[in-house]
Amino acid sequence: MIVRITEIQVDPANLYEYLERARTIGADSVANESGVIAIFPMQDKRNPGQIRILEIYADERSEERRVGK
């Protein structure tokens, strides 16, 4: 199992749109991409524009297909 955490800063003007798209893309990836177990976008309570994305893959090959290493 591979766990990947990505941290980004999103402009507050684009935050709602970003979160909606991140949730949709994450759900689509889990449903349609082999080896993608979960993708969770999360916000920092003190800084809502600070986003962490938790990605869980079945194995390294699955991560490489998704991330494109």
C-alpha positions as CSV (number, residue, x, y, z in Angstrom):
1,M,0.0,0.0,0.0
2,I,1.2,3.5,-0.9
3,V,0.1,6.6,0.9
4,R,0.8,10.0,-0.6
5,I,0.1,13.4,1.0
6,T,0.2,16.5,-1.2
7,E,-0.1,20.0,0.3
8,I,-1.2,23.1,-1.7
9,Q,-2.4,26.6,-1.2
10,V,-5.6,27.6,-3.0
11,D,-6.6,31.2,-3.7
12,P,-9.7,31.9,-1.6
13,A,-11.5,33.2,-4.7
14,N,-11.2,29.7,-6.2
15,L,-11.6,27.6,-3.1
16,Y,-15.2,26.5,-3.5
17,E,-14.7,25.5,-7.2
18,Y,-11.4,23.8,-6.4
19,L,-12.9,21.7,-3.6
20,E,-15.9,20.6,-5.7
21,R,-13.6,19.6,-8.6
22,A,-11.2,17.8,-6.2
23,R,-14.1,15.7,-4.7
24,T,-15.4,14.8,-8.1
25,I,-12.0,13.9,-9.5
26,G,-11.2,11.9,-6.4
27,A,-14.5,10.0,-6.5
28,D,-14.1,9.3,-10.3
29,S,-10.6,8.1,-9.8
30,V,-11.6,5.6,-7.0
31,A,-14.5,4.3,-9.1
32,N,-12.6,4.0,-12.5
33,E,-8.9,3.6,-11.9
34,S,-7.5,0.3,-10.9
35,G,-5.5,0.4,-7.6
36,V,-6.8,3.8,-6.5
37,I,-8.2,3.1,-3.0
38,A,-9.0,6.6,-1.8
39,I,-8.4,10.3,-2.5
40,F,-9.4,12.7,0.3
41,P,-9.0,16.5,-0.1
42,M,-8.9,18.1,3.4
43,Q,-8.8,21.8,4.6
44,D,-6.8,23.3,7.5
45,K,-9.4,24.7,9.9
46,R,-7.2,27.7,10.7
47,N,-6.4,28.4,7.0
48,P,-9.1,27.1,4.7
49,G,-7.0,27.7,1.6
50,Q,-4.4,25.3,2.8
51,I,-5.4,21.9,1.3
52,R,-3.9,18.5,1.9
53,I,-4.8,15.7,-0.4
54,L,-4.5,12.2,1.1
55,E,-4.1,9.5,-1.7
56,I,-4.0,5.8,-1.0
57,Y,-3.0,3.3,-3.7
58,A,-2.9,-0.5,-3.7
59,D,0.7,-0.5,-4.8
60,E,3.5,1.5,-6.4
61,R,2.4,0.7,-9.9
62,S,-1.1,2.1,-9.2
63,E,0.4,5.3,-7.9
64,E,2.7,5.7,-10.9
65,R,-0.3,5.3,-13.3
66,R,-2.2,8.0,-11.5
67,V,0.6,10.4,-10.7
68,G,2.6,9.8,-13.8
69,K,6.1,9.1,-12.4
